[in-house]
């Protein structure tokens, strides 16, 4: 499930730092944390361009897990989720005195800017509008990207399979999946990587309904961006089942071209041609039978 970040026991822009992971809010340890990391947190929370680590622990001790430690942000990181850290661990530090307390220089406005980054182009949107595929020949094939926390980001190809691709294609209105591609088949993305180990059953209506592991640190890079190739037509409409099985077979892991992708008009012509042949064969049989009776 997706991550969230907050400061508690103070104000929106000052308090003990907590992260939401695996369904639970937990603290973040401050070992080797720099002021630059604190500034990154403040920018991430829309709390100004300055911040510092509070040393007096005036925001109290947490009671939940301590999810992360040894977080290192650099000037190149625009989001807290892009920073490096140790792996997720509910006991990242056992001493509550090591929890992170941060005070930011700014203050959130009454109408939070975060409200306006929940959607790509407006203040409200559907799950469909927060998902796209990039790099293919149309809007039904390409690198999978999701909109989260104000930016487009990719999905790691770990455990990426046809069930995951089917959900993406259906959510995009692109029919069923032809193939689930990995290893940046449609080119590498440039933004953050939000998810890995997506485990869809294939029946979900939205990718957001599928279990997934939020990505933190460098467990995956853009050479492992997941992608899909969708059929572009509703599953089972005017398509004989043997042909459907053929279209769903694995294809080479590269962007599809006009020579490898069969369009709907071509399929309709094949079906109509087969029906016409059957009708002509029946008529020919009836003509032969009529002539035989006349003799």
N, C-alpha and C positions, 0 to 999 in steps of 0.2 A: 504494500500500500504506500501511498505517497507520504513524503516527509512534511514536517512543519517545524517552525522554530519560534520561540517566544522568550521574553524576559518576565519573571514572576516575582511576587512579593515586594514590588516597588511601583513602577509605572510601566507604560508601554515601552519606554525607552531606557529603563534602568531596572536592574534586578538580577536574579539568578538565572543563568542561561539554561534553557531546557529544549530538548529536541523530541519530536514525536516519531517513534519508530516501533514497528511491530505491534501497533495498537495501544502503546503505552507512552506517556510522557516520562522522560528521564533526564537526569543532569548530564552535563558535559564537564570533563576534568580539565584542569588548567595547566597541566604539566607542559613546560616548554612553549606555552602560548605567548605570542608576541602582541604588541599593541596593534600591529598591522592586522592581525586576526580579529581583534576587538573592533577595529574600524570597519572591517569587512562585514562583521555581524551587524553593526549599526546601519551601514548602507543597505544591507539585505532587508532589514526591518523598517526601512524608510525613516530612520531616526537621525538623519544628518550625516555629515562627512567626517565626523570625528568621534572618538570614543576611547575609553581606557578600561583596563582591568582594575576593578575595585579590590583593594587589599584588606579591607576591614570586615568582610563577610557580613555586612549589615543586613543582607537580604535573606538570612536564615539558611538552614540546611534542608536539603531535599530528603524525600523518603522513598523514592522509586529507584529504578536502576540507574547506573551511571554508564550511559551508552558509549561514549567516545572519549578518546584521549589522544594526546600528541597531535593536535590539529595545527596545520601550518598553511596559512594563506599567503599569497604573494600579490604584488600589484597587478598582475595579469588576471587575477580572479575577480570576476564581476558578481559572483554569487557565492554564498557560503558553501553550497553543495559542491562547488568545484575544488575546494581546498582538500589537501591530503590529510589523512589521519590513519590511526591504527584501525584494524577491523572492528566491526560492531561486537560489543561484549557488554552484557548487563552488569559486569563487575570490572569495568575499565579502571576504576580506582576505588579502593575500600575506605579511604579516609575522606569523610565529608568536608574536611577543611581544604581539600583539593578541588572542590567544585568551583565553577567559573561564575564570577559576579562581574557584570559589566555596566558601566555608566556611559551613555551616549550624549553627545553635545547637542543634538537636535531634539525635536518633539514632533510627534505625528500630528498632522492636521485633523480637524474634525471629520472631514471626509478623506479617508485614507487613500493614498495613491494606489495601494494594493488592490483596491476595488476595481481599478481601471486596467489592471494587467491580468485579470482572470480570464479574459477573452482576447483573441488576436485583434479584432477590429471593432469591438463594442463593449458595453458594460454587461451584456448578458448574451449567452450563447449556448448551444447544445453540445453534447459530446461529439457529434459529427464535425462541428466546426473547430474542435480542438485536436483534430487528427488530420494528417495529410501524408501523401507520399510524394517524394521529390526525386527528379532525375530520370523518370521514365518518359515514354512517348505521350502519355496522357495522365489523367488523374486517377488511373486505376493500376498503375505499376510504378514502383520506385522505392526509395529509402523511406522507412517509416519514421515519422516525426510526430511528437506530441507537444501540445502547448501546456506548460506548467510554470507557474510563478513568473509570468512575464516574458517568457522566451520559448522559442522552438528548440526541442532537444531530441536526440535520437534514442534508440532502444538497442541494448546489447544483444548479440545473437546467441548468447548462451541459452540452451534449451529451446531455441526458436524452432517451431515446427508448423506443420500444416494446420493444426487446430488453432494456433495463434493467428496464422495468416488468414484463415477463414473468418475469424471474428473481425479482423481489420477490414477485409474486403466487404463484408456485410455491412459494417458500420459506415463505410464510405459509399454504400449504394452501388458497389461494383460486382455484385454477384458472388460467386464462390472463388476460392483461391486456386490458381493453377500451380503455383509453387511458392514455397517459403525459402527465401534466399538469405545467405549469410555472407560474411567476409566483405562487406561494403560492395556488394554486387553492382549497385547504382552510384558508386562514388562515396567518398567519406564526408560525413557531416562536419560542421565547424563549431557548433554550440556545445552545451553540456550533454552528458549522457544520463538520462534520468532513471532508467529501469534496466534490470537484467533478470534472467531466470523467470520469464513470463510463462505461466502454466495455465493456458485456457483449455477448457474442455471442448471448445468448438461450437457450443450451443449458446454462449453468452451473446447478448445484444450489443455490448460495448466492451472495448478493451479495458475500461476502468473496472469492469466487473470481474476481471481475471486476477487470480493471485499473482503477485510479482514481488521481487526484492528491490527496494530502492537502492540505487548505486551511490556509493560514497567512496571517494578516493580514486585509486587507479586500478581497480580490478578489471577494467575494460577500457579499450581505446577505440577510436573511430575506424580502425581497420576491421572491427567486429560489428559494425552497424548492421542491423537487421533490415530486410527489405521483403517486398511481396510482389507477386505478379498475379493480378486478378483476371477472371474470365471476362468481365465487362458486361455480363448478361445474367439475369436471374437464374438460379440453379434449376435445371430441369425443364425450362420453357422451350418447347419445340426441338429438343435435342435428344436423339435416341441414346439410351443408356450406354451402349458400347462406345459411342463417340464421346460421351461424358467421361467415361473412365480413361479414354485416350488423352483427353485434354488435361486431366488431373495428374497424369504421370509426371515424374520429375523431369525438369528441364535443366540444361547447363546453367551454372550459376553466373549468368551475365544478363545485362539488360536485353529484353526481347526486342526484335525488330519486326518490320512488316513481313519478312519471310518466315518468321517463327510463330507469329500470332495470327490465329484464324478469326476473322471478324464475323459479326452476326449475319450480314448479308450473304457471305460465302456459305455459312452453315445452312441458312434458309434455302439457298439454291440447291445444295446437296440433298436436303430433305425433300424438296419439291420435285427434283429430278428423279429421285428414287420412286416417289409416288406416281409420277407420270409414266415411268417404265412399267410399273405394276399395272396401271390402267391400260396401257397399250397392249401388254401381254394378254390381259383378259379379253380385250376387244378382238385381238387376232384369233384367239381360241374360239370365240363365238362365231366369227366369220367362217372359219374352217368348218365348224359344226353345221352352219347353215348351208354351205355349199354341198357338204356330204349328204344332207337330207334331200336336197333338190335332185341329186343324181339318182 
